């Protein structure tokens, strides 16, 4: 490792049952549906002759490498993950899986679900427990104030409420 490089932050190994199901479905689709289809199309393209100028062959081989890389990642990741499906013993505090209502310093209310890094995606209502705000929220309760340093300056948040809907 280069001495000037920062070590990669350790990512959390927690996931909701719904998040694990989505990852398993993606793995199953890639391995049982898409990969066999691409393999078949690569075989057909290879049978046409000159592979060096065969775009279908070249694209197919590239897509197979992408699928294999993602399959390896998903298999390794699924082995490490811990599925959290029950609320904590103290549901008044913020832990993994909590829905958190916050008020920002301008008085605007926000609602986030605290989830694992494998589940974040495009949903703006989700926040990773590895994100600065997610880490700052852990262990807090209603009426607590949270301060976070961001590139645009210090941000203040006020915890309005905590619930664990969806975790049984």
Secondary structure as UniProt FT lines:
FT   TURN            3..4
FT   STRAND          14..16
FT   HELIX           17..29
FT   HELIX           30..34
FT   HELIX           35..46
FT   TURN            47..48
FT   TURN            52..53
FT   HELIX           55..80
FT   STRAND          82..84
FT   TURN            91..92
FT   TURN            96..97
FT   STRAND          99..104
FT   TURN            105..106
FT   STRAND          109..115
FT   TURN            117..118
FT   TURN            121..122
FT   TURN            124..125
FT   STRAND          126..128
FT   TURN            129..130
FT   HELIX           132..137
FT   TURN            138..139
FT   TURN            142..143
FT   STRAND          145..150
FT   TURN            151..152
FT   STRAND          153..163
FT   TURN            165..166
//
